[in-house]
């Protein structure tokens, strides 16, 4: 289905129905716009917002649910609510039509989420993902009561998940921050040392790396080891620490820069970063 044609069809159907309705103002309205142009812009903004709302709600669902369902189904559900409720809407003085309709769509999609969660109770990781998604949507942390009401999970379990989730990445790092680098280092030295001098230098390098790792924060040490020594991918690490892939990538790179600068400083080699800090 062509998305542009689909949206245009929804727009044409709603255009006549909503012509006499009162909309709230939107930022994109030019001051010189005619009444018809304002109506068109506000209606398109309403359709766009409803579609985005449906997409957000779908992405809040568990991963196994999203694997067998389509985001487009949720968008169509939102559009169906938009059309049917618009046909039943009776203008009231002091009410903005678009805000009223969006609240109806939000309630109906939330009811759909509740039904799905009741039929398929979410796992802890699903709830953590939902909490993060709701926080972005609400622009605040959702309360345990809100999450419990939506998912049907008991408040006791929600509090447990929140308690574990807040410190999850740090807890994982703290519990797994040590790794036996001796075996790795000796193996590397044995393979690549071409002379006794090289072997001596590599052993010195190994000691410096281990000392620098020991001086790092547990989380930084953990992600560096997993990425650059255990050779895990960013997606694999992100699943362990329950962070977004891009967030994990950023943490890994920053931690590696810290390790690199520490190692180079032991050899009295100045990096461009250190030069800038000194000169600044």
Order of alpha helices (4+ residues) and beta strands (2+ residues): alpha-alpha-alpha-alpha-alpha-alpha-alpha-alpha-alpha-alpha-alpha-alpha-alpha-alpha-alpha
